Amino acid sequence: MNQKFNALMIAAFVAFSSMMLAAEQFPDQPNVQGAFNKLTATLAQLDKAKLETPGEHVKNAIVHLDSAKTFLDQATNNKGTYLRTAKDLCDQAKAALEATPPDLDKATEIANRALHEVNMAGKAGRRVR
C-alpha cells in the first residue's frame, strides 16, 4: 500500500513538473499565468512534503501561495468570480499549512481547487478578448 502511494505521488510530481515546463497556458495574461505557475509549484512542493520531511517544502509552498495571491491581486478583473475564489482558496490552503501539524492533504485539495479556478479565470479572459 505504501509503495503504491509513493508511486502515485511520484507520478503526480512528474505530471506537475512537466506542466511547469510546458508552454504557457495564458501567454496574453501574465498575472493569470504567474498565479497558475505558482500554484503548480505549490502542488509540487506539497507532493515533496508528503514524500520527504515536510518542513522546508511546507515553507516553500506557503511562499508560492503568497506569490500566487499577489499575481491574482494584479490580474485584470474581467474573470467573473474566479479570481476572488482562487484568492480565498490560497488563504485556505495557507491556513491548512500553518496549522499544527500542517494538513498536507487538505492543503493539496484546496490548492488543486485554486488551480482550477485560475484555469477558469484564464479561459474567461480569453473569451473577453
Secondary structure, 3 states (H helix, E strand, C coil): CHHHHHHHHHHHHHHHHHHHHCCCCCCCCHHHHHHHHHHHHHHHHHHHHHHCCHHHHHHHHHHHHHHHHHHHHHCCCCCCCHHHHHHHHHHHHHHHHHCCCCCHHHHHHHHHHHHHHHHHHHHHHHHHC
